[in-house]
Amino acid sequence: QVQLVESGGDLVQPGGSLTLSCEASGIDLNTYTIVWYRRQREFVALLNRSGYTSYADSVKGRFTITKDNAKNTGYLHMTRLRPEDTAVYYCCAEFGGREYWGQGTQVTVSS
């Protein structure tokens, strides 16, 4: 059974930082493209098997996507957070037309 479990969402003040985690079981994340979305289908960032990364313009320079193969976990490091970053963030593992989604984690940016 494939599972992706996100964690790390929290309430943070504007300008603050958070790191979201996406722990996978049942698949080897190293063979998948990891994509972070928010608000279900708003693209945030991706990291493919070759190490290529891509970011939405709204988060470029503030967010960084990484993974730890040994932990089978992907990460989204978020800095200089803004109120408009408030959303439920989802990780998705994509390969060969297959998609596996996590349940989402809430990030709230507010003073």
Phi and psi restraints in degrees (value plus and minus 20) as a CYANA .aco file:
   2 VAL   PHI    -108.9   -68.9
   2 VAL   PSI     112.5   152.5
   3 GLN   PHI    -158.0  -118.0
   3 GLN   PSI     117.5   157.5
   4 LEU   PHI    -139.0   -99.0
   4 LEU   PSI     106.7   146.7
   5 VAL   PHI    -142.8  -102.8
   5 VAL   PSI      93.9   133.9
   6 GLU   PHI    -107.4   -67.4
   6 GLU   PSI     131.3   171.3
   7 SER   PHI    -174.8  -134.8
   7 SER   PSI     149.0   189.0
   8 GLY   PHI      86.7   126.7
   8 GLY   PSI     -29.7    10.3
   9 GLY   PHI     -85.1   -45.1
   9 GLY   PSI     128.6   168.6
  10 ASP   PHI    -186.1  -146.1
  10 ASP   PSI     155.8   195.8
  11 LEU   PHI    -112.3   -72.3
  11 LEU   PSI     107.2   147.2
  12 VAL   PHI    -159.1  -119.1
  12 VAL   PSI     130.5   170.5
  13 GLN   PHI     -98.0   -58.0
  13 GLN   PSI     134.6   174.6
  14 PRO   PHI     -74.3   -34.3
  14 PRO   PSI     117.5   157.5
  15 GLY   PHI      70.2   110.2
  15 GLY   PSI     -28.2    11.8
  16 GLY   PHI    -101.8   -61.8
  16 GLY   PSI    -196.9  -156.9
  17 SER   PHI    -151.9  -111.9
  17 SER   PSI     131.6   171.6
  18 LEU   PHI    -167.3  -127.3
  18 LEU   PSI     132.0   172.0
  19 THR   PHI    -141.6  -101.6
  19 THR   PSI     102.1   142.1
  20 LEU   PHI    -114.0   -74.0
  20 LEU   PSI     124.8   164.8
  21 SER   PHI    -137.8   -97.8
  21 SER   PSI     131.1   171.1
  22 CYS   PHI    -156.3  -116.3
  22 CYS   PSI      77.0   117.0
  23 GLU   PHI    -112.4   -72.4
  23 GLU   PSI     107.0   147.0
  24 ALA   PHI    -125.6   -85.6
  24 ALA   PSI     125.0   165.0
  25 SER   PHI    -158.3  -118.3
  25 SER   PSI     126.6   166.6
  26 GLY   PHI      68.9   108.9
  26 GLY   PSI     -30.4     9.6
  27 ILE   PHI    -160.3  -120.3
  27 ILE   PSI     139.0   179.0
  28 ASP   PHI    -116.4   -76.4
  28 ASP   PSI      86.7   126.7
  29 LEU   PHI     -78.9   -38.9
  29 LEU   PSI     -43.3    -3.3
  30 ASN   PHI     -83.6   -43.6
  30 ASN   PSI     -42.8    -2.8
  31 THR   PHI    -116.1   -76.1
  31 THR   PSI     -18.3    21.7
  32 TYR   PHI    -134.4   -94.4
  32 TYR   PSI     136.7   176.7
  33 THR   PHI    -105.6   -65.6
  33 THR   PSI     108.0   148.0
  34 ILE   PHI    -117.3   -77.3
  34 ILE   PSI     108.0   148.0
  35 VAL   PHI    -146.6  -106.6
  35 VAL   PSI     114.0   154.0
  36 TRP   PHI    -123.8   -83.8
  36 TRP   PSI     111.7   151.7
  37 TYR   PHI    -142.2  -102.2
  37 TYR   PSI     144.7   184.7
  38 ARG   PHI    -157.8  -117.8
  38 ARG   PSI     139.6   179.6
  39 ARG   PHI      30.6    70.6
  39 ARG   PSI      21.4    61.4
  40 GLN   PHI      53.7    93.7
  40 GLN   PSI     -73.3   -33.3
  41 ARG   PHI    -153.3  -113.3
  41 ARG   PSI      -2.9    37.1
  42 GLU   PHI    -107.3   -67.3
  42 GLU   PSI      96.2   136.2
  43 PHE   PHI     -84.3   -44.3
  43 PHE   PSI     115.9   155.9
  44 VAL   PHI    -136.3   -96.3
  44 VAL   PSI     -74.5   -34.5
  45 ALA   PHI    -183.0  -143.0
  45 ALA   PSI     134.1   174.1
  46 LEU   PHI    -160.0  -120.0
  46 LEU   PSI     135.9   175.9
  47 LEU   PHI    -158.9  -118.9
  47 LEU   PSI      97.3   137.3
  48 ASN   PHI    -116.0   -76.0
  48 ASN   PSI    -198.4  -158.4
  49 ARG   PHI     -84.4   -44.4
  49 ARG   PSI     -46.6    -6.6
  50 SER   PHI    -105.7   -65.7
  50 SER   PSI     -22.5    17.5
  51 GLY   PHI      73.5   113.5
  51 GLY   PSI     -18.2    21.8
  52 TYR   PHI     -90.0   -50.0
  52 TYR   PSI     116.8   156.8
  53 THR   PHI    -142.1  -102.1
  53 THR   PSI     132.0   172.0
  54 SER   PHI    -165.5  -125.5
  54 SER   PSI     126.2   166.2
  55 TYR   PHI    -154.6  -114.6
  55 TYR   PSI     129.4   169.4
  56 ALA   PHI     -86.2   -46.2
  56 ALA   PSI     127.1   167.1
  57 ASP   PHI     -76.8   -36.8
  57 ASP   PSI     -53.4   -13.4
  58 SER   PHI     -89.1   -49.1
  58 SER   PSI     -37.7     2.3
  59 VAL   PHI    -138.5   -98.5
  59 VAL   PSI     -24.6    15.4
  60 LYS   PHI     -79.2   -39.2
  60 LYS   PSI     111.8   151.8
  61 GLY   PHI      67.6   107.6
  61 GLY   PSI     -31.9     8.1
  62 ARG   PHI    -134.7   -94.7
  62 ARG   PSI     -53.5   -13.5
  63 PHE   PHI    -129.7   -89.7
  63 PHE   PSI     129.3   169.3
  64 THR   PHI    -156.3  -116.3
  64 THR   PSI     110.8   150.8
  65 ILE   PHI    -122.5   -82.5
  65 ILE   PSI     113.0   153.0
  66 THR   PHI    -161.5  -121.5
  66 THR   PSI     156.1   196.1
  67 LYS   PHI    -169.7  -129.7
  67 LYS   PSI     136.9   176.9
  68 ASP   PHI    -141.2  -101.2
  68 ASP   PSI      85.0   125.0
  69 ASN   PHI     -82.6   -42.6
  69 ASN   PSI     -56.4   -16.4
  70 ALA   PHI     -84.1   -44.1
  70 ALA   PSI     -52.5   -12.5
  71 LYS   PHI    -116.0   -76.0
  71 LYS   PSI     -23.4    16.6
  72 ASN   PHI      32.9    72.9
  72 ASN   PSI      24.6    64.6
  73 THR   PHI    -154.7  -114.7
  73 THR   PSI     116.7   156.7
  74 GLY   PHI    -123.4   -83.4
  74 GLY   PSI     138.1   178.1
  75 TYR   PHI    -156.6  -116.6
  75 TYR   PSI     132.2   172.2
  76 LEU   PHI    -148.5  -108.5
  76 LEU   PSI      89.7   129.7
  77 HIS   PHI    -112.7   -72.7
  77 HIS   PSI      99.2   139.2
  78 MET   PHI    -136.0   -96.0
  78 MET   PSI     106.8   146.8
  79 THR   PHI    -145.2  -105.2
  79 THR   PSI     147.9   187.9
  80 ARG   PHI      25.5    65.5
  80 ARG   PSI      30.3    70.3
  81 LEU   PHI     -86.1   -46.1
  81 LEU   PSI     126.2   166.2
  82 ARG   PHI    -141.5  -101.5
  82 ARG   PSI     137.7   177.7
  83 PRO   PHI     -74.7   -34.7
  83 PRO   PSI     -54.5   -14.5
  84 GLU   PHI     -92.1   -52.1
  84 GLU   PSI     -26.5    13.5
  85 ASP   PHI    -101.9   -61.9
  85 ASP   PSI     -27.1    12.9
  86 THR   PHI     -80.0   -40.0
  86 THR   PSI     104.8   144.8
  87 ALA   PHI    -199.4  -159.4
  87 ALA   PSI     148.6   188.6
  88 VAL   PHI    -107.4   -67.4
  88 VAL   PSI     107.6   147.6
  89 TYR   PHI    -124.4   -84.4
  89 TYR   PSI     113.7   153.7
  90 TYR   PHI    -141.1  -101.1
  90 TYR   PSI     121.9   161.9
  91 CYS   PHI    -125.0   -85.0
  91 CYS   PSI     129.9   169.9
  92 CYS   PHI    -158.3  -118.3
  92 CYS   PSI     115.3   155.3
  93 ALA   PHI    -127.8   -87.8
  93 ALA   PSI     103.3   143.3
  94 GLU   PHI    -142.1  -102.1
  94 GLU   PSI     115.7   155.7
  95 PHE   PHI    -185.9  -145.9
  95 PHE   PSI     111.0   151.0
  96 GLY   PHI      35.3    75.3
  96 GLY   PSI      16.9    56.9
  97 GLY   PHI      64.7   104.7
  97 GLY   PSI     -26.3    13.7
  98 ARG   PHI    -114.5   -74.5
  98 ARG   PSI     123.7   163.7
  99 GLU   PHI    -151.1  -111.1
  99 GLU   PSI     115.1   155.1
 100 TYR   PHI    -143.9  -103.9
 100 TYR   PSI     112.5   152.5
 101 TRP   PHI    -138.5   -98.5
 101 TRP   PSI     128.1   168.1
 102 GLY   PHI    -107.6   -67.6
 102 GLY   PSI    -199.7  -159.7
 103 GLN   PHI    -108.2   -68.2
 103 GLN   PSI     -32.4     7.6
 104 GLY   PHI      77.2   117.2
 104 GLY   PSI     133.6   173.6
 105 THR   PHI    -158.9  -118.9
 105 THR   PSI     116.5   156.5
 106 GLN   PHI    -105.5   -65.5
 106 GLN   PSI     108.4   148.4
 107 VAL   PHI    -135.3   -95.3
 107 VAL   PSI     105.6   145.6
 108 THR   PHI    -143.8  -103.8
 108 THR   PSI     103.2   143.2
 109 VAL   PHI    -131.9   -91.9
 109 VAL   PSI      90.5   130.5
 110 SER   PHI    -180.2  -140.2
 110 SER   PSI     127.0   167.0
